[in-house]
Amino acid sequence: MKNYVNNRAVPILIFTAFFSVSSYGQTTKPSRVMPMPSCVTSQCHAEVKEYKVVHGPVNVNACDACHKLVDPKEHKFELSRDKTATCTFCHQVDTSNKAVVHKPVTQGDCLACHNPHGGNTAKFTRGNTMKELCNRCHQDLTLNKKMIHGPAAAGACDSCHQAHASPNPKLLVAQGRDLCLTCHTEMKNQMANVKFTHKAVQQDCTNCHDPHASNFPKQTKQAPLDLCTSCHEHDKIKRDATEATFKHSIVTKDNACLNCHTAHGGDLPKLMRTDPLKVCMKCHNQPIQVNKEKTVAAVSEVLDPAMSKHGPIREGNCGGCHNVHGSDIAKLLVKSYPATFYQPFALEKYDLCFTCHDKQLVLQQKTEGLTGFRNGAENLHFVHVNKNDRGRSCRACHETHASDQDLHVRDAVPFGNWQMPINFKRTTSGGSCAPGCHKELSYDRANPLIYTAPTTQQGKLP
C-alpha cells in the first residue's frame, strides 16, 4: 500500500490494531502488530486529528511519513529523520541573504512553534493566537497597558514580524516608517501631499509611538508635552513651557503641544494646525476663568473685520507680542510693557513697543515727520509719555489688539473701576480728544494751535 506526500510515493506501514484491556477498563499498548487503516482510532491517538486544520500527512493517515517503528513489541516509534530534516523534507525555509533569523529556526526547532499534527490555522502554530504563541518565549508587551495597537490587540504578531527570517531588525516585514505605512495608508497619502513634514516622521514612527501598547492615546510613548520636549529639550520652547514664571495652560495640559501643532505634517510653517490667529481664538474668543480672582478677558475684537488692527494682529501673528509657550513677563509678553496707566518714563519699560516702533517717538521733543500726533512740530507722544512721574503709558490711549478708531485709538481706557472716555476725533491735519483727564484739546500739524496756558478742568495740565 502506498500513499502520496508532496507528490512522492511513500509506503504506509500501520502497526497498531489490537489492544488489550486492563482490569480497570483502560486500554494499554497493542499486544501484537496488525495492519489497519490508521494509527488514529477512537481508542488510540484520537487527539492527533482533533484540530480545526489537520497537517497533510496526518489527514491522509501517512503517519510513517514522519515516524518509523523501531520496536513492534514495545510499540516504540521514533522520527524517520532528525527533527529538522523531518520538517524540511517537505517544507523549505529560505534564510539566505536574511540578516536576522529567528532563534528556533537557527536551532532547527520547528516544533517549538508548530504542532506537527494540526492546529487552528494552516500554519499549525501552537496556541490559540499568534500572540499566545509568541508570548511563550517573548514578554507580553501589552500587559497592563491601556492603549493597545490593533495588530497586537488581535494577537497578529505576524502582521509586522516575519516568523522565520527577515532582512530587517527584529524580524520586521519592512523597515521604519515603511512598515507602519503599509497599514496607515491614509497617513501615507497625507504625508505625500503636505508642504511641511515633522522631522521625526521622516525617520521612524517608533520615535514617538510604541508599536505594541502604551498608556497614552495613539500608543504614544509619553504624554504630549513630555514626548515633544524629549526631542526639543535643548530648545527655548521646553524652558518656556515648563519653567517660565507664567505658563500657558494650553501648552502644559491635556493634549498640550497638539492643541496648536499637528504631530505629523501640514501646510503651515511650524506645523501649525491652522492659521496662528485662528488657533489662539479657539480659546480667546471668550473670557477664560483662571481662578476665583483672575479672568483672562476675551479679545474677540481681533476677528471683527471692521476694527482697526494692531500690526501683528493684522498679520495674524499673536506671537509678535506674546510668547505662546510661556514667559517670565505677565500676559505671556515677549518683552516689557507698562501695566499701569501712569508710568515714570524709562525707555527699557517700553521694550515691547519699540521692537517695531521707532523709540524716537518718545525721545524727540520736536519732529517734522516722525509721527502724525503733533501740533506743528511739537511731538505729542513725547509730551504725554516722557515725564518723570506721571507719563502716560501706551495703553492710556491705544488698544493693544484692535479698535474701531484709526491707529487703534481707544474709545475708553480702564482707570480704576471707571472706563474713562477718550473722545478722540480725527481731522484732515490733526484731531482732538476730550478725555476724563483734561478738557477738550486739539492739535493741528499744518496750523499749530497755541496754548498760552494749557489748563485742565481742575486748572492745571497734569
C-alpha positions in Angstrom: 0.0 0.0 0.0 1.4 3.4 -0.9 0.3 7.0 -0.1 1.5 10.3 -1.7 3.0 13.2 0.3 4.2 16.2 -1.8 3.8 14.0 -5.0 6.2 11.4 -3.7 5.1 7.8 -3.1 5.8 6.7 0.4 4.9 3.4 2.0 2.2 3.3 4.6 3.1 1.0 7.4 0.4 0.6 10.0 1.3 -1.3 13.1 -1.3 -0.6 15.8 -4.5 -2.6 15.8 -5.1 -5.0 18.6 -5.5 -3.7 22.1 -5.6 -5.4 25.5 -7.8 -4.0 28.2 -6.7 -4.0 31.8 -8.9 -5.0 34.7 -9.6 -1.3 35.3 -11.1 -0.8 31.8 -8.1 1.2 30.4 -6.5 0.5 27.1 -2.9 -0.4 27.1 -0.3 -0.7 24.3 -1.2 -3.1 21.4 -0.1 -6.6 22.2 0.7 -7.5 18.6 1.2 -6.0 15.2 -1.7 -6.0 12.7 -2.2 -3.8 9.6 -5.1 -1.4 9.7 -6.3 1.8 8.0 -4.8 4.3 10.5 -3.0 4.9 13.8 -5.8 7.1 14.8 -8.8 5.4 16.3 -11.3 6.2 19.0 -9.2 4.1 21.3 -5.7 5.3 20.3 -4.2 8.6 19.3 -7.6 10.2 18.8 -6.3 13.6 19.7 -4.0 13.7 16.7 -6.8 14.6 14.4 -8.8 16.8 16.8 -7.8 20.1 15.2 -9.5 22.7 13.1 -6.8 22.2 10.4 -5.0 18.9 10.2 -1.5 18.5 8.7 -1.5 16.9 5.3 0.3 13.6 6.2 -1.9 13.1 9.2 -5.0 13.8 7.2 -4.2 11.0 4.7 -3.1 8.7 7.5 0.6 8.8 6.4 2.0 8.6 9.9 5.0 6.8 8.6 5.9 9.9 6.6 7.4 11.2 9.9 7.5 8.2 12.2 9.2 4.8 12.0 8.7 1.7 14.1 11.8 0.6 16.0 10.3 -1.9 18.4 7.0 -3.6 17.5 6.8 -5.5 20.8 7.1 -2.3 22.8 5.1 -0.3 20.2 8.0 2.1 20.1 8.4 4.7 17.3 10.9 7.4 16.6 11.2 10.2 13.9 12.2 9.0 10.5 14.8 11.7 10.3 16.2 14.2 12.7 13.9 16.9 14.0 15.0 19.5 11.4 15.1 17.2 8.4 11.6 15.8 9.3 10.1 19.2 8.5 12.5 20.4 5.8 11.9 17.1 3.9 8.7 18.8 2.7 9.0 22.4 3.9 11.8 24.7 2.8 12.6 27.8 4.8 14.6 30.3 2.9 17.0 32.1 5.2 19.6 33.1 2.5 20.5 36.7 2.4 18.5 37.4 5.5 20.2 39.5 8.2 18.1 38.2 11.0 17.0 34.6 11.5 14.6 33.6 14.3 16.4 31.6 17.0 14.2 28.4 16.8 14.9 28.3 13.0 18.7 28.5 13.6 18.3 25.7 16.1 16.1 23.6 13.7 13.5 23.6 16.4 10.3 23.9 14.2 8.2 22.1 16.8 8.8 24.9 19.3 6.3 26.9 17.3 4.4 24.4 15.2 2.3 21.4 16.1 3.2 18.6 13.6 -0.3 17.2 13.6 -2.5 20.3 13.3 -3.8 23.5 14.7 -6.3 26.3 14.5 -4.7 27.7 11.3 -3.0 26.3 8.2 0.4 27.2 9.9 -0.3 24.7 12.7 1.1 27.2 15.2 0.8 26.3 18.9 -1.7 28.2 21.0 -5.0 29.9 20.1 -3.4 33.0 18.6 -0.1 34.1 17.3 0.2 36.4 20.4 -0.3 33.3 22.6 2.4 31.5 20.7 4.9 34.4 20.8 4.4 35.0 24.5 5.6 31.5 25.2 9.1 33.0 24.7 8.7 36.7 24.4 7.4 39.1 27.1 3.8 40.2 26.7 4.4 43.9 25.8 0.7 44.7 26.1 0.4 43.7 29.7 -1.3 46.3 31.9 -1.3 48.9 29.1 -4.4 51.0 28.3 -3.9 51.6 24.6 -3.0 48.6 22.5 -2.1 48.7 18.8 -4.6 46.9 16.6 -2.4 44.1 15.4 -1.1 43.5 19.0 -4.7 43.6 20.4 -5.7 41.0 17.8 -2.7 38.8 18.5 -1.5 39.2 15.0 2.3 39.5 15.6 3.0 38.2 12.1 1.4 41.4 10.7 4.6 43.2 11.5 7.2 40.4 12.1 8.4 37.6 9.9 8.2 34.2 11.7 11.4 32.7 10.2 13.8 35.2 8.8 14.0 38.8 7.6 16.4 41.3 6.2 15.2 43.8 8.8 16.0 44.1 12.5 13.6 42.4 14.9 12.3 40.2 12.0 10.2 43.1 10.8 8.4 42.7 7.4 9.6 46.2 6.4 11.8 48.8 8.0 11.0 52.1 9.8 8.0 54.1 8.6 7.6 51.9 5.6 6.2 49.2 7.9 3.7 51.5 9.5 2.5 53.0 6.2 1.6 49.6 4.8 -1.5 49.8 7.0 -1.8 53.5 7.7 -2.4 54.4 4.0 -4.4 57.5 4.8 -1.4 58.9 6.7 0.8 57.9 3.8 -1.3 59.8 1.4 -1.4 62.8 3.7 2.3 62.9 4.1 2.8 62.7 0.4 1.0 66.0 -0.1 1.8 68.3 2.8 4.3 71.1 2.5 5.9 70.6 5.9 6.8 67.2 7.5 7.8 66.7 11.1 11.4 65.6 11.2 10.5 62.7 13.5 8.0 61.4 10.9 10.7 61.4 8.2 12.7 59.0 10.3 10.8 56.3 12.2 7.3 56.3 13.7 8.6 54.4 16.7 10.4 57.6 17.8 7.0 58.7 19.1 4.8 55.6 19.1 5.1 52.3 20.8 4.3 49.7 18.2 2.7 47.3 20.7 1.0 49.2 23.5 1.1 52.3 25.7 -0.7 54.1 28.5 -1.2 57.1 26.3 -3.6 57.8 23.4 -2.5 56.6 19.9 0.2 54.5 21.6 2.5 57.4 22.1 5.4 56.7 24.4 4.8 59.6 26.7 2.2 62.4 27.4 2.3 65.0 24.6 4.3 67.7 26.5 6.9 65.1 27.8 7.1 63.5 24.3 7.7 66.7 22.4 10.2 68.1 24.8 12.1 64.8 24.8 13.4 66.0 21.4 13.0 69.7 21.9 14.8 69.5 25.2 17.5 72.0 24.2 15.1 74.4 22.6 13.9 77.6 24.4 10.5 76.0 23.9 11.0 73.5 26.7 12.2 76.0 29.1 9.4 78.4 28.3 6.7 75.7 28.5 7.9 74.0 31.7 9.9 76.6 33.7 8.6 80.0 32.9 7.1 82.2 35.6 3.9 82.5 33.6 2.9 79.2 31.9 0.4 78.9 29.1 -2.1 76.3 30.3 -3.0 75.1 26.8 0.7 74.1 26.4 1.0 72.2 29.6 -2.3 70.4 30.0 -4.1 67.5 28.2 -3.1 67.5 24.5 -0.5 70.2 25.2 1.5 70.9 22.1 -1.0 69.1 19.9 -3.7 71.7 20.7 -1.8 74.0 18.3 0.5 71.8 16.2 -0.1 68.8 14.1 2.2 65.9 15.0 2.9 64.6 11.5 2.8 67.3 8.9 0.8 70.1 7.4 0.8 73.0 5.0 1.7 75.7 7.5 5.1 76.6 9.0 5.9 75.3 12.4 3.4 72.5 11.8 0.5 74.8 12.9 -2.9 73.2 12.8 -4.4 76.3 11.2 -3.5 80.0 11.0 -2.0 81.1 14.3 -4.7 83.7 14.9 -7.4 81.1 14.5 -5.6 78.7 16.8 -5.4 81.4 19.5 -9.0 82.4 19.0 -10.3 78.9 19.6 -9.8 79.8 23.3 -9.5 83.6 23.5 -12.8 84.5 21.8 -14.4 84.3 25.2 -13.3 85.1 28.8 -11.2 82.4 30.5 -11.8 81.9 34.2 -8.3 81.1 35.6 -9.3 81.1 39.3 -11.7 83.0 41.6 -9.6 86.1 41.4 -8.4 86.1 37.8 -10.2 86.0 34.5 -8.4 86.4 31.1 -10.5 88.8 29.1 -11.8 87.8 25.7 -10.2 89.5 22.6 -12.9 88.7 20.1 -12.5 92.2 18.6 -9.5 90.8 16.7 -11.9 88.8 14.5 -14.1 91.8 13.7 -13.3 92.9 10.1 -14.5 96.5 10.8 -11.9 97.0 13.5 -8.6 98.8 13.1 -6.0 96.1 13.9 -2.6 96.4 15.5 0.1 95.4 13.0 0.9 91.9 14.4 -2.8 91.2 14.7 -3.4 92.4 11.1 -0.7 89.9 10.1 -2.3 87.1 12.2 0.8 86.9 14.3 -0.1 86.8 18.0 3.5 85.6 18.6 4.8 89.0 17.7 4.0 90.3 21.2 3.2 87.1 23.1 5.5 84.1 23.8 2.8 81.5 23.2 4.7 78.7 25.1 5.4 80.6 28.3 7.1 83.8 29.6 8.6 85.4 32.6 6.6 88.5 31.8 2.9 88.8 32.7 0.4 88.1 29.9 3.0 86.0 28.2 4.6 89.0 26.7 7.9 88.7 24.9 9.3 91.9 26.3 8.4 94.6 28.9 5.3 96.6 28.5 3.9 99.0 31.1 1.0 97.6 33.0 -0.3 100.8 34.6 -1.9 104.0 33.2 0.7 106.3 34.6 4.4 105.4 34.2 7.5 107.3 35.1 9.4 107.3 31.8 12.2 104.7 31.3 12.9 103.6 27.8 13.5 100.0 28.7 9.9 99.7 30.1 8.7 100.1 26.5 10.9 97.3 25.0 7.9 95.5 23.5 6.6 98.6 21.7 10.0 99.6 20.4 10.6 96.2 18.9 8.7 97.5 16.0 8.1 101.2 16.6 10.8 103.9 16.5 11.9 104.8 20.0 12.4 108.4 18.8 8.6 108.7 19.1 9.2 109.3 22.8 12.7 110.8 22.8 12.4 113.7 20.3 10.5 116.7 21.6 10.3 118.3 18.1 9.8 116.5 14.8 8.5 117.2 11.3 7.5 113.7 10.2 8.2 111.1 12.8 4.6 111.0 13.9 1.2 112.4 12.9 0.4 113.1 16.5 1.9 116.5 16.7 0.9 120.1 17.0 3.0 121.7 14.3 6.5 120.3 15.2 5.6 119.6 18.8 5.8 115.8 19.3 2.7 115.0 21.4 3.9 111.4 22.1 6.9 113.0 23.8 4.5 115.3 25.7 2.4 112.5 27.0 4.9 109.8 27.7 8.3 111.4 28.5 7.6 112.5 32.1 9.5 111.8 35.3 6.4 110.9 37.3 3.1 110.7 35.6 3.9 109.8 32.0 1.0 108.1 30.1 1.8 104.6 29.0 0.9 103.5 25.5 -2.2 101.7 26.9 -3.6 105.0 28.1 -4.6 105.9 24.5 -4.2 102.8 22.4 -5.8 99.4 22.3 -3.2 96.7 22.0 -5.2 94.5 19.7 -7.9 96.3 17.8 -10.2 99.4 17.9 -13.0 100.9 15.9 -10.8 104.0 15.6 -7.9 104.6 13.2 -4.5 103.8 14.7 -6.3 101.6 17.2 -7.1 104.6 19.5 -9.2 103.6 22.4 -12.9 104.7 22.9 -12.3 104.4 26.6 -9.5 103.3 28.9 -9.8 101.5 32.3 -8.9 103.9 35.1 -9.6 102.0 38.4 -13.1 100.9 38.1 -14.0 103.6 35.6 -14.0 103.3 31.9 -12.6 106.7 31.2 -13.7 108.0 27.7 -11.1 109.3 25.3 -13.5 111.1 22.8 -10.9 111.2 20.1 -11.9 112.9 16.8 -9.7 112.9 13.8 -9.4 115.8 11.3 -7.6 116.2 8.0 -4.5 117.7 9.5 -4.9 116.8 13.2 -7.6 115.9 15.7 -8.8 116.4 19.2 -9.6 114.5 22.4 -11.6 115.2 25.5 -10.8 112.5 28.0 -11.6 112.5 31.6 -8.2 113.8 32.5 -8.4 117.2 30.7 -10.8 119.4 28.8 -11.0 119.0 25.0 -7.7 119.9 23.4 -7.0 120.0 19.7 -3.8 119.7 17.6 -3.0 120.6 14.0 0.1 119.6 12.1 -0.3 122.4 9.4 -1.7 125.2 11.6 -0.5 124.5 15.1 -2.7 125.7 17.9 -1.3 128.0 20.5 -1.9 127.2 24.1 -0.7 130.1 26.2 -1.8 128.5 29.5 -2.9 124.9 29.0 -5.4 124.0 31.7 -7.5 121.1 32.7 -10.9 121.2 34.2 -9.1 121.5 37.5 -7.0 124.4 36.3 -3.6 122.8 35.6 -2.4 120.4 32.9 -1.3 117.2 34.6 
